[in-house]
Amino acid sequence: MSLLHPYYIIALVFMLIFSFQEVYGRKVEKKWLWFLAGYLIILAGLRDQVGPDYGSYVGIYNYSDTKDYVSIIMKALYVEGPQPMELEWLFVLINKILLNIFSAPFYMLTLVVAAITIILKVEYIDDNTFYPFTFLLFMFIPGFFIGESGQIRQCLGSFIVYYGIKFIKEEKLILYLLCIYLGAGIHNVCYAFLPMYWVARIPINKFWMLLFIIASVFASPFEVYRVLGTFMDGIAGDNMLVEGFNGYVDESAQRLNGGFGIPEAMMAILTFFLFYFDTPMKEKYPYYEYHRNYAVIGICFYFIFRNNPVFSSRLAGAFIGFSYIIIPNAMYVVSYGTKRLIHTFIIVLFFFNFIVFSSFRNIVNGRFTAESYKNFLLP
């Protein structure tokens, strides 16, 4: 068992303290959320050789310099340019501008990406829950290490789209489509969110939720996703990042062949909250239905793509990761006693994730430990 660097422990303690404050006391001022955001930007943005994907992104940084601006812009217009473009245009453009115009070292890219991602994350969380610190604590392990400190490209693209959820609420289709376009310019998994402007408003009940989920579980062994062919290959086809991705995955042949592991347990927990608190959430929490629909799609995608750990993580994770906001939000619609039970459950689950993450090879491979973590600013 390895221990996270004290810098991460500080962030966890900070979130834990304010989680109790916002649940049992009065609402915490947003300035403290921004204070935490600034600290996390430094941790993720100025890390030095930290994260299994770090070397892959250094390769992408150098690769971007080989592409000319004409090819990048033509790719943005969905037109073939003089040079082939194997990666999404906006991410290549960001890399190239930092390298060509500012002659920036690589850590400036991770800093810029972390800053944009975490700013969008704060705005999304502040807009969608009364318990931002509890949600951040709940998702920090392993989310922060896979996202802001790992697969930074998908993380940034996804948060551009998640920020766009506010435009679904405001019924501003053009602005939502702009978020899809920009997000897909970072990572093409964001195209999967295109129908969500309309799907968010589809009224579903417990019967349909149960039917969809059970059908997906039964479809799991048949790998029906293979009929989608090249589209799915495009979403998971970042060959440069496969080695880095594998640093996060602790799959076993037994689990991939029908066994039960932590991901399945989390699907069961999310499903329980969807069914048990569906009625009071619909009555008392604004726009709950949007996140419920995203969660159902995410659970179904997880089981449909379960035999492929990249698909089940990348595509399903895009919907599921922040559908977990339903779990802390349930505290808003229940009695004080039930609220205490839910919060206790979240805290217990956080400590469980902490122990599990410390036990896996992920923490060592990612160089997140007290012995190996390095930062360009922090001592």
CORGISUL-V389882 format. One record per pair of residues at least 4 apart in sequence whose C-alpha atoms are under 8 Angstrom apart, sorted by the first residue. I is the first residue (numbers start at 0). J is the second residue. D is the distance in whole Angstrom. If there is no record, write none. Layout:
i | j | d
I | J | D
I | J | D
This chain:
i | j | d
0 | 357 | 6
0 | 358 | 5
0 | 359 | 8
1 | 357 | 5
1 | 358 | 6
1 | 362 | 7
1 | 363 | 7
1 | 368 | 7
2 | 357 | 6
2 | 368 | 6
2 | 369 | 6
3 | 7 | 6
3 | 8 | 7
3 | 357 | 7
3 | 362 | 7
3 | 367 | 6
3 | 368 | 4
3 | 369 | 6
4 | 8 | 7
4 | 367 | 6
4 | 368 | 5
4 | 369 | 4
4 | 370 | 7
4 | 372 | 7
5 | 9 | 6
5 | 369 | 7
6 | 10 | 7
6 | 42 | 8
7 | 11 | 6
8 | 12 | 6
9 | 13 | 6
10 | 14 | 6
10 | 35 | 7
10 | 38 | 8
10 | 39 | 8
11 | 15 | 6
11 | 136 | 7
12 | 16 | 6
13 | 17 | 6
13 | 35 | 8
14 | 18 | 6
14 | 132 | 5
14 | 133 | 7
14 | 135 | 7
14 | 136 | 6
15 | 19 | 7
15 | 132 | 7
15 | 133 | 7
15 | 136 | 7
16 | 20 | 6
17 | 21 | 6
17 | 27 | 7
17 | 132 | 6
17 | 133 | 8
18 | 22 | 6
18 | 130 | 7
18 | 131 | 8
18 | 132 | 5
18 | 133 | 5
18 | 136 | 8
19 | 23 | 6
19 | 24 | 7
19 | 133 | 8
20 | 24 | 5
20 | 25 | 7
20 | 26 | 7
20 | 27 | 7
21 | 25 | 6
21 | 26 | 5
21 | 27 | 6
21 | 129 | 8
21 | 130 | 6
21 | 132 | 8
22 | 26 | 8
22 | 130 | 7
22 | 342 | 8
26 | 129 | 8
27 | 31 | 7
28 | 32 | 7
29 | 33 | 6
30 | 34 | 6
31 | 35 | 6
32 | 36 | 6
32 | 121 | 7
32 | 131 | 8
32 | 132 | 8
33 | 37 | 6
33 | 121 | 8
34 | 38 | 6
35 | 39 | 6
36 | 40 | 6
36 | 117 | 6
36 | 118 | 7
36 | 121 | 7
37 | 41 | 6
38 | 42 | 6
39 | 43 | 6
39 | 44 | 8
39 | 117 | 8
40 | 44 | 5
40 | 45 | 8
40 | 110 | 7
40 | 113 | 6
40 | 114 | 6
40 | 117 | 7
41 | 45 | 5
41 | 46 | 8
41 | 110 | 7
41 | 376 | 8
42 | 46 | 6
42 | 374 | 7
43 | 109 | 7
43 | 110 | 7
43 | 113 | 6
43 | 147 | 6
43 | 148 | 5
44 | 106 | 7
44 | 107 | 8
44 | 108 | 8
44 | 109 | 5
44 | 110 | 4
44 | 111 | 7
44 | 112 | 7
44 | 113 | 5
44 | 114 | 7
44 | 148 | 8
45 | 106 | 6
45 | 107 | 8
45 | 109 | 7
45 | 110 | 6
45 | 374 | 6
45 | 375 | 5
45 | 376 | 7
46 | 106 | 7
46 | 372 | 8
46 | 373 | 6
46 | 374 | 4
46 | 375 | 6
47 | 106 | 7
47 | 372 | 7
47 | 373 | 5
47 | 374 | 5
47 | 375 | 6
48 | 53 | 6
48 | 54 | 7
48 | 366 | 8
48 | 373 | 7
49 | 53 | 6
49 | 148 | 8
49 | 365 | 6
49 | 366 | 5
49 | 367 | 7
49 | 372 | 6
49 | 373 | 7
50 | 144 | 7
50 | 148 | 6
50 | 149 | 5
50 | 243 | 8
50 | 364 | 7
50 | 365 | 4
50 | 366 | 6
50 | 367 | 7
51 | 149 | 7
51 | 242 | 8
51 | 243 | 4
51 | 244 | 7
51 | 246 | 6
51 | 247 | 8
51 | 364 | 6
51 | 365 | 5
51 | 366 | 8
52 | 56 | 6
52 | 149 | 6
52 | 150 | 7
52 | 240 | 6
52 | 242 | 8
52 | 243 | 4
52 | 244 | 7
53 | 57 | 6
53 | 149 | 7
53 | 243 | 8
54 | 58 | 6
55 | 59 | 6
55 | 239 | 6
55 | 240 | 6
55 | 243 | 7
56 | 60 | 6
56 | 240 | 8
57 | 61 | 6
57 | 105 | 7
58 | 62 | 6
59 | 63 | 6
59 | 91 | 8
60 | 64 | 7
60 | 91 | 8
60 | 94 | 6
60 | 95 | 7
60 | 98 | 8
60 | 105 | 7
61 | 65 | 7
62 | 66 | 7
63 | 91 | 5
63 | 92 | 7
63 | 94 | 6
63 | 95 | 6
64 | 94 | 8
64 | 95 | 5
64 | 98 | 7
64 | 99 | 7
66 | 70 | 7
66 | 71 | 7
66 | 82 | 7
66 | 84 | 8
67 | 71 | 7
67 | 82 | 8
68 | 72 | 6
68 | 92 | 8
69 | 73 | 6
69 | 80 | 7
69 | 81 | 8
70 | 74 | 6
70 | 79 | 7
70 | 80 | 4
70 | 81 | 6
70 | 82 | 6
70 | 83 | 8
70 | 84 | 7
71 | 75 | 6
71 | 80 | 8
71 | 84 | 7
71 | 88 | 5
71 | 89 | 8
71 | 91 | 7
71 | 92 | 7
72 | 76 | 6
72 | 88 | 7
73 | 77 | 6
73 | 78 | 5
73 | 79 | 6
73 | 80 | 6
74 | 78 | 5
74 | 79 | 6
74 | 80 | 7
74 | 84 | 7
74 | 87 | 8
74 | 88 | 6
75 | 88 | 6
75 | 89 | 7
75 | 184 | 7
79 | 83 | 7
84 | 88 | 7
86 | 90 | 8
86 | 91 | 7
87 | 91 | 6
87 | 183 | 7
87 | 184 | 5
87 | 185 | 6
87 | 186 | 6
87 | 187 | 7
88 | 92 | 6
88 | 184 | 5
88 | 185 | 7
89 | 93 | 6
89 | 181 | 7
89 | 184 | 5
89 | 185 | 5
90 | 94 | 6
90 | 152 | 8
90 | 184 | 7
90 | 185 | 5
90 | 186 | 8
91 | 95 | 6
92 | 96 | 6
93 | 97 | 6
93 | 108 | 8
94 | 98 | 6
94 | 108 | 7
95 | 99 | 6
95 | 100 | 8
96 | 100 | 5
96 | 101 | 7
97 | 101 | 5
97 | 102 | 6
97 | 103 | 5
97 | 107 | 8
97 | 108 | 7
98 | 102 | 5
98 | 103 | 5
98 | 104 | 7
99 | 103 | 8
103 | 107 | 6
103 | 108 | 8
104 | 108 | 8
105 | 109 | 7
106 | 110 | 6
107 | 111 | 6
108 | 112 | 6
109 | 113 | 6
109 | 151 | 8
110 | 114 | 6
111 | 115 | 6
112 | 116 | 6
112 | 151 | 7
112 | 155 | 7
113 | 117 | 6
113 | 147 | 6
113 | 151 | 8
113 | 155 | 8
114 | 118 | 6
115 | 119 | 6
115 | 155 | 7
116 | 120 | 6
116 | 147 | 7
116 | 154 | 7
116 | 155 | 5
116 | 158 | 6
116 | 159 | 8
117 | 121 | 6
117 | 147 | 8
118 | 122 | 6
119 | 123 | 6
119 | 158 | 6
119 | 159 | 7
119 | 162 | 6
120 | 124 | 6
120 | 158 | 6
120 | 162 | 8
121 | 125 | 6
122 | 126 | 6
122 | 162 | 7
123 | 127 | 6
123 | 161 | 7
123 | 162 | 5
124 | 128 | 6
124 | 131 | 6
125 | 129 | 7
125 | 131 | 6
126 | 165 | 8
127 | 324 | 8
128 | 324 | 7
128 | 327 | 8
128 | 328 | 6
129 | 328 | 7
129 | 331 | 8
130 | 134 | 6
130 | 327 | 7
130 | 328 | 7
131 | 135 | 6
132 | 136 | 6
133 | 137 | 6
133 | 327 | 7
134 | 138 | 6
134 | 324 | 6
134 | 327 | 6
135 | 139 | 6
136 | 140 | 8
136 | 349 | 7
137 | 345 | 6
137 | 346 | 8
137 | 348 | 8
137 | 349 | 6
138 | 142 | 5
138 | 143 | 7
138 | 320 | 8
139 | 143 | 5
139 | 144 | 8
140 | 144 | 7
140 | 349 | 7
140 | 352 | 6
140 | 353 | 7
140 | 356 | 7
141 | 145 | 6
141 | 352 | 8
141 | 356 | 7
142 | 146 | 6
142 | 147 | 8
142 | 320 | 8
143 | 147 | 5
143 | 148 | 6
143 | 149 | 8
144 | 148 | 5
144 | 149 | 6
145 | 149 | 5
145 | 150 | 6
145 | 247 | 7
146 | 150 | 5
146 | 151 | 6
146 | 153 | 8
146 | 154 | 5
147 | 151 | 5
147 | 154 | 6
147 | 155 | 8
150 | 154 | 6
150 | 244 | 8
151 | 155 | 6
152 | 156 | 6
152 | 185 | 6
152 | 186 | 6
153 | 157 | 6
153 | 185 | 7
153 | 186 | 5
153 | 188 | 7
154 | 158 | 6
155 | 159 | 6
155 | 182 | 7
155 | 185 | 7
156 | 160 | 7
156 | 181 | 7
156 | 182 | 4
156 | 183 | 6
156 | 184 | 8
156 | 185 | 5
156 | 186 | 6
156 | 189 | 7
157 | 161 | 6
157 | 182 | 6
157 | 189 | 6
157 | 317 | 7
158 | 162 | 6
158 | 182 | 8
159 | 163 | 6
159 | 178 | 6
159 | 179 | 8
159 | 181 | 7
159 | 182 | 5
160 | 164 | 7
160 | 175 | 8
160 | 178 | 5
160 | 179 | 6
160 | 182 | 6
160 | 189 | 7
160 | 192 | 7
162 | 178 | 8
163 | 167 | 7
163 | 174 | 7
163 | 175 | 5
163 | 178 | 6
163 | 179 | 8
164 | 168 | 7
164 | 175 | 7
165 | 169 | 6
166 | 170 | 6
166 | 171 | 5
166 | 172 | 7
166 | 174 | 6
166 | 175 | 6
167 | 171 | 6
167 | 172 | 7
167 | 175 | 7
167 | 196 | 6
168 | 286 | 8
171 | 175 | 6
172 | 176 | 6
172 | 196 | 7
173 | 177 | 6
174 | 178 | 6
175 | 179 | 6
175 | 196 | 8
176 | 180 | 6
176 | 193 | 7
177 | 181 | 6
178 | 182 | 6
179 | 183 | 6
179 | 189 | 6
179 | 190 | 7
179 | 192 | 7
179 | 193 | 6
180 | 184 | 6
181 | 185 | 7
182 | 186 | 6
182 | 187 | 8
182 | 189 | 6
183 | 187 | 4
183 | 188 | 7
183 | 189 | 5
183 | 190 | 6
187 | 233 | 8
187 | 234 | 6
188 | 192 | 8
188 | 234 | 5
188 | 313 | 8
188 | 314 | 7
188 | 317 | 8
189 | 193 | 7
191 | 314 | 8
194 | 198 | 6
195 | 199 | 5
195 | 293 | 8
196 | 200 | 8
197 | 201 | 7
198 | 292 | 7
199 | 288 | 7
199 | 289 | 5
199 | 290 | 8
199 | 292 | 6
199 | 293 | 7
200 | 288 | 7
200 | 289 | 7
201 | 292 | 8
202 | 288 | 8
203 | 207 | 6
203 | 208 | 7
203 | 292 | 8
204 | 208 | 6
205 | 209 | 6
205 | 274 | 7
206 | 210 | 6
207 | 211 | 6
208 | 212 | 6
208 | 295 | 7
209 | 213 | 6
210 | 214 | 6
211 | 215 | 6
211 | 295 | 8
211 | 299 | 7
212 | 216 | 6
212 | 295 | 7
212 | 298 | 7
212 | 299 | 5
213 | 217 | 6
214 | 218 | 6
215 | 219 | 6
215 | 299 | 5
215 | 300 | 8
215 | 302 | 6
215 | 303 | 6
216 | 299 | 8
216 | 302 | 5
216 | 303 | 7
218 | 222 | 7
218 | 223 | 7
218 | 302 | 8
218 | 303 | 6
219 | 223 | 8
219 | 302 | 5
219 | 303 | 5
219 | 304 | 7
219 | 305 | 6
219 | 306 | 7
220 | 306 | 7
222 | 303 | 7
222 | 304 | 7
222 | 306 | 7
223 | 303 | 7
224 | 228 | 8
224 | 231 | 8
224 | 303 | 7
224 | 304 | 7
225 | 231 | 8
227 | 231 | 6
228 | 232 | 7
229 | 233 | 6
230 | 234 | 7
231 | 235 | 6
231 | 236 | 8
231 | 310 | 8
232 | 236 | 5
233 | 237 | 8
234 | 310 | 8
234 | 313 | 8
234 | 314 | 8
235 | 309 | 6
235 | 310 | 6
235 | 313 | 7
237 | 241 | 7
240 | 244 | 6
241 | 245 | 6
242 | 246 | 7
243 | 247 | 7
244 | 248 | 7
245 | 249 | 8
246 | 360 | 8
246 | 361 | 6
246 | 364 | 6
246 | 365 | 7
247 | 361 | 5
248 | 308 | 8
248 | 361 | 8
249 | 359 | 7
249 | 360 | 8
250 | 254 | 7
250 | 255 | 7
250 | 308 | 8
251 | 255 | 6
252 | 256 | 6
253 | 257 | 7
253 | 258 | 5
254 | 258 | 4
254 | 259 | 6
254 | 260 | 6
255 | 305 | 7
255 | 306 | 6
256 | 306 | 7
259 | 263 | 6
259 | 264 | 7
260 | 264 | 6
261 | 265 | 6
262 | 266 | 6
263 | 267 | 6
264 | 268 | 6
265 | 269 | 6
266 | 270 | 6
266 | 298 | 6
267 | 271 | 6
268 | 272 | 6
269 | 273 | 6
269 | 294 | 8
269 | 323 | 7
269 | 326 | 7
270 | 274 | 6
271 | 275 | 6
272 | 276 | 6
272 | 277 | 7
272 | 325 | 7
272 | 326 | 6
272 | 329 | 8
273 | 277 | 5
273 | 291 | 7
273 | 325 | 8
276 | 280 | 6
276 | 329 | 7
277 | 281 | 6
278 | 282 | 6
279 | 283 | 6
279 | 284 | 8
279 | 332 | 6
279 | 333 | 8
280 | 284 | 5
280 | 287 | 6
280 | 329 | 7
280 | 332 | 6
281 | 285 | 8
281 | 286 | 8
281 | 287 | 6
281 | 288 | 7
283 | 332 | 6
284 | 328 | 8
284 | 331 | 8
284 | 332 | 7
286 | 290 | 7
287 | 291 | 6
287 | 325 | 8
288 | 292 | 6
289 | 293 | 6
290 | 294 | 6
290 | 322 | 6
290 | 324 | 8
290 | 325 | 7
291 | 295 | 6
291 | 322 | 7
291 | 325 | 8
292 | 296 | 6
293 | 297 | 6
293 | 318 | 6
293 | 319 | 7
293 | 322 | 6
294 | 298 | 6
294 | 318 | 6
294 | 319 | 5
294 | 322 | 5
294 | 323 | 8
295 | 299 | 6
296 | 300 | 6
296 | 315 | 8
296 | 318 | 7
297 | 301 | 6
297 | 314 | 8
297 | 315 | 5
297 | 316 | 7
297 | 317 | 8
297 | 318 | 5
297 | 319 | 5
298 | 302 | 7
298 | 315 | 7
298 | 319 | 7
299 | 303 | 6
299 | 315 | 8
300 | 304 | 6
300 | 305 | 8
300 | 311 | 7
300 | 314 | 7
300 | 315 | 5
301 | 305 | 6
301 | 311 | 5
301 | 312 | 8
301 | 314 | 8
301 | 315 | 5
301 | 316 | 8
302 | 311 | 7
303 | 311 | 8
304 | 308 | 8
304 | 310 | 6
304 | 311 | 5
304 | 315 | 8
305 | 310 | 8
305 | 311 | 5
306 | 311 | 8
307 | 311 | 6
308 | 312 | 6
309 | 313 | 6
310 | 314 | 5
310 | 315 | 7
311 | 315 | 5
311 | 316 | 7
312 | 316 | 5
312 | 317 | 8
313 | 317 | 6
314 | 318 | 7
315 | 319 | 6
316 | 320 | 5
317 | 321 | 8
318 | 322 | 6
319 | 323 | 7
323 | 327 | 8
324 | 328 | 6
325 | 329 | 6
326 | 330 | 8
327 | 331 | 8
327 | 341 | 7
327 | 342 | 7
327 | 345 | 8
328 | 332 | 8
329 | 333 | 7
329 | 338 | 8
329 | 341 | 8
330 | 337 | 7
330 | 338 | 5
330 | 341 | 7
330 | 342 | 8
331 | 338 | 8
333 | 337 | 6
333 | 338 | 6
334 | 338 | 6
335 | 339 | 6
336 | 340 | 6
337 | 341 | 6
338 | 342 | 6
339 | 343 | 6
340 | 344 | 6
341 | 345 | 6
342 | 346 | 6
343 | 347 | 6
344 | 348 | 6
345 | 349 | 6
346 | 350 | 6
347 | 351 | 6
348 | 352 | 6
349 | 353 | 6
350 | 354 | 6
351 | 355 | 6
352 | 356 | 6
353 | 357 | 6
354 | 358 | 6
355 | 359 | 6
356 | 361 | 7
356 | 362 | 7
357 | 361 | 8
357 | 362 | 6
358 | 362 | 8
360 | 364 | 6
361 | 365 | 6
362 | 366 | 6
362 | 367 | 5
362 | 368 | 6
363 | 367 | 6
363 | 368 | 6
366 | 371 | 5
366 | 372 | 5
367 | 371 | 6
367 | 372 | 5
368 | 372 | 6
373 | 377 | 8
373 | 378 | 8
374 | 378 | 7
